[in-house]
Amino acid sequence: MSDILNMAKNHLRNNYLQSLTFPLSDHWRNKQEILYQQAMKLQDISEAIRWAQIYDNTTFNHRIGRSDSQLQNQIDLLEKRHKFVLQSSVIEESPLSILGVKTIGNKKFSNILGYHLEALLAITDRMQPENILEIGAGIGELARLFKILIPACKYTIADMPTALFFSEIYLRSHFKAEDITFIPIQYASQIKNNNFDIAISQGSIQEMPEDMVNSWCEVIARSAFSFLSINYPKTPIKLPNNWKMTYCDSSPELKTILDTTEVFEERFYVRS
């Protein structure tokens, strides 16, 4: 496990300074030095994951302790909305997660697992992707779900090096991760014609300046066949004319499943 931590620290050291030249929102630019310094202080895997899952530390997710009834309501809405039954599935919370985790039936569950399940199921209801790109993955919790459900899938995460530090630790603690690629954002322009079955942004591009969103849309347009966006409704997604939005939802049901204070909009796009 110490090898995983040391490797992640080396990757962060090698990529951190270059990433600061990339356009970031004020929120994320102001957090970079804090995240970098904290990453270098961490001494073990469990400590790193626990620290990253605390919202006030990283703001990577909104992992919150919820009552059994609130979590059951989240599950009920997911099962109503998708072809999915939690108790008979292979999905549950990671054994490395502690904050906000409760046992519901025979499964470990949390509000953030419900949040990521919505993205997972919105895609797997439509396809079984073999090659996936996620833009801004937090600590990699959605990637873990895909690797459990579709073990042979190839997964690429493009993110800030300070975030990749935590997603690399988290995912390599669960899998050998030969099929998981971590791309620092300053190299995003090198993502070309990779034939991703799906690109995903869940709560990530909504936090970017518009010119950065446009750059990611260019990456998606040239390298993916479909795109799932779960972001704020006003997020300016501009894809070429050969891309069509086939689904759009910002219902109260979606807001409850995602367990967010803000309204999110789920959109599914397909390239023709």
C-alpha positions as CSV (number, residue, x, y, z in Angstrom):
1,M,0.0,0.0,0.0
2,S,2.9,2.4,0.7
3,D,4.0,1.9,-3.0
4,I,0.6,3.2,-4.1
5,L,0.9,6.3,-1.9
6,N,4.5,7.0,-3.0
7,M,3.7,6.5,-6.7
8,A,0.8,8.9,-6.4
9,K,3.0,11.5,-4.7
10,N,5.6,11.2,-7.4
11,H,2.9,11.7,-10.1
12,L,1.6,14.8,-8.3
13,R,5.1,16.3,-7.9
14,N,5.8,15.8,-11.6
15,N,2.6,17.4,-12.8
16,Y,1.5,20.0,-10.2
17,L,3.4,23.1,-11.4
18,Q,2.4,22.6,-15.0
19,S,-1.2,22.3,-14.1
20,L,-1.3,25.8,-12.6
21,T,-1.0,27.3,-16.1
22,F,-4.3,25.7,-17.0
23,P,-7.5,27.9,-16.7
24,L,-9.3,27.0,-13.5
25,S,-12.2,28.5,-11.7
26,D,-11.2,30.8,-8.8
27,H,-12.6,28.2,-6.3
28,W,-10.3,25.4,-7.6
29,R,-7.3,27.7,-8.2
30,N,-7.4,28.8,-4.6
31,K,-7.5,25.2,-3.3
32,Q,-4.5,23.9,-5.3
33,E,-1.7,24.7,-2.9
34,I,-3.8,23.5,0.1
35,L,-4.5,20.2,-1.6
36,Y,-0.9,19.8,-2.7
37,Q,0.6,20.5,0.7
38,Q,-1.9,18.1,2.4
39,A,-1.3,15.4,-0.1
40,M,2.4,15.5,0.7
41,K,1.8,15.2,4.4
42,L,-0.4,12.0,4.2
43,Q,1.3,8.9,5.5
44,D,-1.1,6.0,4.6
45,I,-3.9,5.0,2.2
46,S,-6.7,4.9,4.8
47,E,-5.8,8.4,6.1
48,A,-5.7,9.8,2.5
49,I,-9.2,8.4,1.6
50,R,-10.8,9.5,4.8
51,W,-9.4,13.0,4.4
52,A,-10.5,13.3,0.8
53,Q,-14.0,12.2,1.6
54,I,-14.6,15.0,4.0
55,Y,-16.3,17.8,2.0
56,D,-14.8,20.7,3.9
57,N,-11.3,19.4,3.0
58,T,-11.5,18.8,-0.7
59,T,-15.1,19.7,-1.8
60,F,-14.8,16.6,-4.2
61,N,-18.1,15.3,-3.0
62,H,-21.0,16.0,-0.6
63,R,-20.7,12.9,1.5
64,I,-23.1,13.5,4.4
65,G,-24.5,11.3,7.2
66,R,-28.2,10.6,6.4
67,S,-30.9,8.7,8.3
68,D,-31.9,5.2,7.3
69,S,-35.2,6.5,5.9
70,Q,-33.5,9.2,3.8
71,L,-31.1,6.6,2.3
72,Q,-33.9,4.1,1.7
73,N,-35.9,6.9,-0.2
74,Q,-32.8,7.5,-2.3
75,I,-32.6,3.7,-3.1
76,D,-36.4,3.5,-3.8
77,L,-36.2,6.3,-6.3
78,L,-33.2,4.8,-8.1
79,E,-34.9,1.4,-8.3
80,K,-38.1,3.0,-9.7
81,R,-36.1,5.1,-12.2
82,H,-33.8,2.3,-13.5
83,K,-33.6,-1.4,-14.1
84,F,-31.9,-2.0,-10.8
85,V,-32.4,-3.7,-7.4
86,L,-29.7,-2.8,-4.9
87,Q,-30.1,-5.9,-2.7
88,S,-29.5,-8.3,-5.5
89,S,-26.8,-6.3,-7.2
90,V,-23.0,-6.5,-6.9
91,I,-23.0,-2.8,-5.9
92,E,-22.4,-1.4,-2.4
93,E,-20.2,1.2,-0.7
94,S,-16.5,0.7,-0.6
95,P,-15.0,-1.1,2.5
96,L,-12.5,1.8,2.5
97,S,-15.3,4.4,3.0
98,I,-16.4,5.2,6.6
99,L,-18.0,8.6,6.6
100,G,-21.8,8.6,6.1
101,V,-22.0,4.8,5.5
102,K,-25.0,2.8,6.9
103,T,-26.2,-0.8,6.3
104,I,-29.5,-0.8,4.5
105,G,-30.8,-4.4,4.1
106,N,-27.6,-6.4,3.4
107,K,-25.8,-3.5,1.6
108,K,-23.5,-0.7,2.8
109,F,-24.9,2.5,1.4
110,S,-24.3,6.3,1.5
111,N,-25.8,9.4,0.0
112,I,-22.7,9.7,-2.3
113,L,-23.1,6.1,-3.5
114,G,-26.7,7.1,-4.5
115,Y,-25.3,10.2,-6.3
116,H,-22.9,8.1,-8.4
117,L,-25.4,5.3,-9.0
118,E,-27.6,7.7,-10.9
119,A,-24.8,8.3,-13.4
120,L,-23.8,4.7,-13.6
121,L,-27.4,3.5,-14.2
122,A,-28.3,6.4,-16.6
123,I,-25.5,4.9,-18.8
124,T,-25.9,1.2,-18.3
125,D,-29.7,1.5,-19.0
126,R,-28.6,2.5,-22.5
127,M,-25.3,0.6,-23.1
128,Q,-22.5,-1.5,-21.7
129,P,-19.6,0.8,-22.4
130,E,-16.1,-0.7,-22.9
131,N,-14.1,2.5,-23.1
132,I,-15.0,5.4,-20.8
133,L,-13.8,9.0,-20.3
134,E,-14.6,10.8,-17.1
135,I,-13.9,14.6,-16.8
136,G,-13.4,15.5,-13.2
137,A,-13.8,12.3,-11.1
138,G,-13.3,13.4,-7.5
139,I,-11.7,10.5,-5.8
140,G,-12.8,8.0,-8.4
141,E,-16.0,6.6,-6.8
142,L,-17.9,6.4,-10.1
143,A,-15.0,4.7,-11.8
144,R,-15.0,2.1,-9.0
145,L,-18.7,1.3,-9.7
146,F,-18.0,0.8,-13.4
147,K,-15.1,-1.5,-12.8
148,I,-17.2,-3.6,-10.5
149,L,-20.1,-3.8,-12.9
150,I,-18.1,-4.0,-16.1
151,P,-14.7,-5.3,-15.0
152,A,-13.2,-5.4,-18.5
153,C,-14.0,-1.8,-19.3
154,K,-11.1,0.7,-19.9
155,Y,-11.5,3.9,-17.9
156,T,-9.7,7.2,-18.4
157,I,-9.9,10.1,-15.9
158,A,-8.9,13.6,-16.8
159,D,-8.6,15.9,-13.8
160,M,-6.4,18.3,-11.9
161,P,-3.2,16.5,-10.6
162,T,-4.3,17.3,-7.0
163,A,-7.5,15.3,-7.6
164,L,-5.7,12.6,-9.6
165,F,-3.6,12.0,-6.5
166,F,-6.6,10.9,-4.5
167,S,-8.4,9.0,-7.4
168,E,-5.2,7.1,-8.1
169,I,-4.8,6.1,-4.5
170,Y,-8.5,5.2,-4.2
171,L,-8.7,3.1,-7.4
172,R,-5.4,1.4,-7.1
173,S,-6.4,0.4,-3.5
174,H,-9.4,-1.5,-5.0
175,F,-8.0,-2.8,-8.4
176,K,-4.8,-3.5,-10.1
177,A,-5.9,-0.7,-12.4
178,E,-4.1,-1.6,-15.5
179,D,-7.2,-0.5,-17.5
180,I,-7.4,2.9,-15.6
181,T,-5.6,5.9,-17.1
182,F,-5.0,9.1,-15.3
183,I,-4.5,12.2,-17.4
184,P,-3.6,15.6,-15.9
185,I,-5.7,18.4,-17.3
186,Q,-2.8,20.2,-18.9
187,Y,-2.6,17.3,-21.3
188,A,-6.3,17.2,-22.2
189,S,-5.6,18.5,-25.8
190,Q,-3.8,15.2,-26.4
191,I,-7.0,13.2,-26.0
192,K,-7.8,12.6,-29.7
193,N,-9.9,10.0,-31.6
194,N,-9.8,7.6,-28.7
195,N,-13.3,6.3,-29.6
196,F,-14.7,6.5,-26.1
197,D,-18.1,4.9,-25.9
198,I,-19.1,7.5,-23.4
199,A,-17.7,10.7,-21.9
200,I,-19.0,11.7,-18.4
201,S,-19.2,14.9,-16.4
202,Q,-21.0,14.7,-13.1
203,G,-20.8,17.9,-11.2
204,S,-17.5,18.9,-12.8
205,I,-17.8,21.1,-15.9
206,Q,-20.4,23.3,-14.1
207,E,-17.5,24.6,-12.0
208,M,-15.3,25.6,-15.0
209,P,-15.0,28.9,-16.9
210,E,-16.9,28.9,-20.1
211,D,-13.8,28.8,-22.3
212,M,-12.7,25.7,-20.4
213,V,-16.2,24.1,-20.9
214,N,-15.8,24.8,-24.6
215,S,-12.4,23.1,-24.7
216,W,-13.8,20.0,-23.0
217,C,-16.7,20.0,-25.5
218,E,-14.2,19.9,-28.3
219,V,-12.4,17.0,-26.6
220,I,-15.8,15.1,-26.3
221,A,-16.8,15.9,-29.9
222,R,-13.7,14.4,-31.4
223,S,-13.1,11.5,-29.1
224,A,-16.5,10.1,-27.9
225,F,-19.7,8.7,-29.3
226,S,-22.0,9.8,-26.4
227,F,-21.9,12.1,-23.4
228,L,-23.7,12.1,-20.1
229,S,-23.8,15.5,-18.3
230,I,-25.1,15.8,-14.8
231,N,-24.5,19.5,-14.0
232,Y,-26.2,22.8,-13.3
233,P,-28.9,23.6,-15.9
234,K,-27.1,26.7,-17.1
235,T,-23.8,24.9,-17.9
236,P,-23.1,26.0,-21.5
237,I,-22.6,22.7,-23.3
238,K,-21.9,23.4,-27.0
239,L,-21.4,20.4,-29.2
240,P,-21.4,20.2,-33.0
241,N,-24.6,19.9,-35.1
242,N,-24.0,16.1,-35.5
243,W,-24.6,15.7,-31.7
244,K,-28.2,15.4,-30.5
245,M,-29.5,15.6,-27.0
246,T,-31.8,12.6,-26.5
247,Y,-32.7,13.0,-22.9
248,C,-33.0,15.9,-20.4
249,D,-34.3,15.9,-16.8
250,S,-34.1,18.3,-13.9
251,S,-37.0,16.9,-11.9
252,P,-37.4,17.0,-8.1
253,E,-36.9,13.2,-8.2
254,L,-33.5,13.6,-9.7
255,K,-32.6,16.3,-7.1
256,T,-33.6,13.8,-4.3
257,I,-31.5,11.0,-5.8
258,L,-28.5,13.2,-6.1
259,D,-29.1,14.6,-2.6
260,T,-27.9,18.1,-3.6
261,T,-29.0,21.5,-2.4
262,E,-28.8,22.9,-6.0
263,V,-30.9,21.8,-9.0
264,F,-29.0,19.6,-11.4
265,E,-29.9,18.7,-15.0
266,E,-29.2,15.3,-16.5
267,R,-28.6,15.3,-20.2
268,F,-27.6,12.5,-22.6
269,Y,-26.1,13.3,-25.9
270,V,-25.4,11.0,-28.9
271,R,-23.1,11.6,-31.9
272,S,-24.8,10.7,-35.2
